[in-house]
Amino acid sequence: MIFKIILGSMLLSVTVMVVSLAAVTSKVRMCVSPDAMPIEKIEDGEHIGLASDFIKQITNNSGSVIELVPTHSWDQSLEYARSGRCDILSAAEENSELKQYFHFTRSYMHFPILIIARAGMPFVSSLDSIRNSRIGIPEGAEYIETLYKRFPDLQIVEVGSTLEGLKALLSQTIDHYLDISASVAYTSRLYGMTHTKIVGVTGDDFHYRIAVSKGDPKLYEKLQSGIESINESEKKRIFSRWIDVDMKLVTDYKLLGVCRISIDRSSITAKML
């Protein structure tokens, strides 16, 4: 009888230990956009970029353990997330379609959406003034939905990447190109795109949030808490690592009647939390 009681106690201890270990080592499966620098990219099987550094800081703060689920495209990442093969999307813009599947954390970084044109093209005051132009936008960009609601007759041409969008401008396949400031600055510097220029701003910002499966409200709360605990020095460290151009907004209504943005080589002034 004594032996049975001791054995039962040992089994109970082992069970408790296994459950506790599982709770500690349980991983959060993450899907990302595999080729969207400087926001993020999968390179040699590793997640890199702004979102990667923010996710590491957020999960360190929240005590979560991340497991990268490799994909070949953003569309595939969305498919995986909808079907439950991923628990989170690392950097997503909140929209009505995705809200059917995910809870969205607060924004952990956001950037203005710029209007780009070929050198020599005039500055523009708003999207309304170029509604008859052929306007390029990154394929699958969440803000396409917002643009169509505001300007249903826009002539939108989807392009595969920021680089393809800037090249389409130079080849005159499109007349204007819309993209976030971080991607335009990064790509222009990396590829020496000197014959395009910023001619205006849309007045909208692109907000990056973590999309969390609706089936895991506790994970959502943990990640939300992790975002809120990021301090200013951590944000600056992350931005300075990945972006080395400075975008300054200069308003000269007498000369241009619009906002003009100049770029130099020091650092980017990005909108953060």
Secondary structure, DSSP 8 states (H G I E B T S, - for coil): -HHHHHHHHHHHHHHHHHHHHHHHH-EEEEE--TEETTTEEEETTEEESHHHHHHHHHHHHHT-EEEE---SSHHHHHHHHHTTS-SEEEEE---TTGGGTEEE---SEEEEEEEEEETT----S-GGGGTTSEEEEETT-THHHHHHHH-TT-EEEEESSHHHHHHHHHTTS-SEEEEEHHHHHHHHHHHT-TTEEEEEEEEEEEEEEEEEETT-HHHHHHHHHHHHT--HHHHHHHHHHH---EEEEEE-TTTTSSEEEEEESS----B--
